Amino acid sequence: MHLYTALGAVLGLAALLFAADYRARAAFMTLTLATVIDSTDGFAARALSVDRRLAYFDGVLLDNVVDYLGYVAAPVFLMLRLGLLPAGWVGLAVGGLVMVASAYGFCRRDAKTADYYFRGFPSYWNVVALYMFCFRQEASVNALAATLLAVMEFLPLKFIYPSRTVPLRRLTLFLGSVWAVLIFLLVVELPSPRPAFVYGSLGFVIYYFLASFALQVRSYLVRSRITTSVPS
């Protein structure tokens, strides 16, 4: 099972090589396959009780190492290589900020909350890079968006952990499954995917942010109600 997880690192390396050769579709396809592995290895590991069978091996640490490569390092290199971020020191500074912010996020002991949310923006930079490539905005616009998302990694915001957050879980998994299919079709058609795939998949991204913020506000209101109802 751990070998299956480690294959994500191989795909991350392949994505770097493809990006270096300006082969955008191949790079995004390998990152997509790496995401498939990351989305399924946890279910399999829990089902097989891998942590009990291989107690000496830290699967969580392995997962973080692989994820940092596939979700952060490779996408940032791809953004810079394909000109999605500004050339020169500005692009390097934005890419560096993303790398540092994500390193902070991956190393936080409280990166996942007790009620199964991500704390701070959950470093989905592979997705960010893909939409940057599809929408072809000015590099300065992309730099601003990347900076805002990187700053959100430091903020006490809670984002849905799709496979584990309980509220809206069924809806999130359903919409996430549809999104995954659309993303696969979108990547296959790169560099010129159908607008229906691009905007259809973007619907889930909008849902993800709005639902995450709505659930956080609801949680805050519930805590406030409980606090005010406790007699002093």
N, C-alpha and C positions, 0 to 999 in steps of 0.2 A: 504493500500500500504506500509506503514512504517512497518507493521507487517511482510509483505513479505520480506522486506529488512532485518529485524531483524532475520529472520530464518537463514540467513547466519552465524550469531554468534552461533546459535545452532549447525550448521554443523561444524563450526570451533572447538567447544568444542568436538564434536564427533570425529573429526580428531585427536585431542590431545589424547583422550582416546584410540583410535585404535593404534596410534603410540606408546603410552606407553606400549601397549600389543604386539608390533612388528607385527601388522596386516597391512602391507604396502598397500595392494590393497584396503582394506576398508578405510584407511586414505586418500589415493589419490582419491578414488571415492567420498568421502564426500567433499573434497576440490574442486573436479570438479563440483559437484552439487552446491556448494557455488558460484563458478564462473558463473554458469548459472544464478543464481539469480542476481548476481551483473551485469551481461551483459544485463539483461532484465528489472530490476526495474526502471532504468532511463527512458527508453522509455515509460513505463507504467505511471510513475509519471508525465511526461510532458504531455502525452495524457489526463490524468485525472485532470490536473492542481492542483496537490496535494499541492503545495506550496501556492496556493491561498486559497484553502479550509481549510488547517491547517496551517495558517500563524504563529501560535505560536510555531510550532514544527520545529526544524532544521533538515531536512532530509539529508542535506549534512554532518552535523556533525555525524549523525547516520551512514551514509554510510562509513565515514572515520574510525569510531570505529570498525565496522564490518569488513571492508577491512583490517585493521591492524592485526586483529586476523587471518583472513583467508589467507591473502597474505604474511604475515610476521611471526607472532608469531608461528602459527601452523607449517608452513613449516620449520622454523629454528629448532624447537624442533624435528621435524621428521628427519631432516638432522643429528642432534646430536644423536638421539636415534638409528637410523639405521646404524650409523657408516659411514655416507657419508662425514662427516668432521672428522678431526683427534681427537683422544681421548685426554682428559686432558685439560690443560689450553689453548693450541693452538686452539682447536675446539671451546672452550668457548669464546676465544678472537675474532675469526672470526664471530661466531654467534652473539656476542655482538656488533661488528662493524655493521653487517647487521641490527640489531635491532635499533641501534642509527641512522644510516644513513637513514633508512626508516622512523623513527620518525621525523627526520628533513624534509624529503621529504613530509610527510603527513601534516606537520604543516606550510609549506611555503604558504604564501598568494598568491604567483605567481607560485604555483605548476602546474597550467594549464595556458598556454599562451593565449593571446587575440585571436590568430588565431587557437586555439584548438589543441595544442600539449601538451604533458607532458614535463615538464622541469626536466631533469635528468632522470636516469634510473627509470622506473615506478614501482618498487617493485613487479615484477612478480616472487616472490620467490617460489610460488607454482609450477610454470612451471620449474624453475631452479632445484628445488628438484626432480621433476619427471624425468628430463633428467639425473640428477646425478645418480638416482636409475637405470635407464635403461642402461646407458653406463658403469656403474661399474668401473669408473676410480679410481686411487689411491686417498685416502682421501686428500693427500697433493695437488694433481692437483685440486680437487674440492675446496679446501681452497683458492688456488690462484685465481680460477675463481670467487668465491664468493667475494673475496676481491676486485678484479677489478670492478665487477659490483656494489659493495657497494660504491666504490670511485666515480663511474660514477653518483651516486645519487647527489653528491655535484657539479658536473660540469655543465656548462651552455650549455648542449646538449638538443636538442629537439627530442622527440620521438613521433611517430604517436599515436594519440588517435583514435583507430580504428573506433569508431562509429561517430566521429565528425570532424576529420581532413579532409578538403575538397579535397586537391590534392590526386589523386589516391584512392579516397574513395571507388568507386565501385570495383576496383580491390582488395583493402585491405579487404573489406567485403566479397567478393567472396572467396578469398584465406583463410580468417579467418574462414569462414563457413566450408570449406573443412578441415582445420586444426582441428576445433572443433570435427568433426566427427571422424577423425583419432585418436585424443587424447582419445575420449571416447572408441573407440575400443582398443586402446593401454592399457588403464587403466583396462578394462575388462579382458584383457589377462595377466595382471601382476601375478606373477613376471617375466614371460618370454614372452613378447609380440613379435609378428612377426617383423622382421627387417623392412619389408615394411611399417609398421605403424610408427615405430620409425623414420626412415630416411625420409619417406614421410612427416611426420609432421614437422620434422626439417627444411624442405624446407621453410615453412612459417616463421620460426624464423629467418632464414638467410635473407629472403626477408624483414622482418620487420626492422632489423638493417640496411641493405643496403639502403632501401627506406628512412628510417628516416634520415640517414646521407646525402643521396643525396638531399633530400628536404631541409635540413638545408644549405647545400652548395649552392643550387640554390637560396635560400632566401638571403644568404649573398652576392652573386654575384649581385642580383637584387638591393639590398640596396646600394652596392658599386657603381653600375652604375648610380643610381639616384643621389647619393652624388656627384660624379664627374661631372655629367651633370649640376648641379646647379651652375649658375654663381656666382663668389665671389664678 
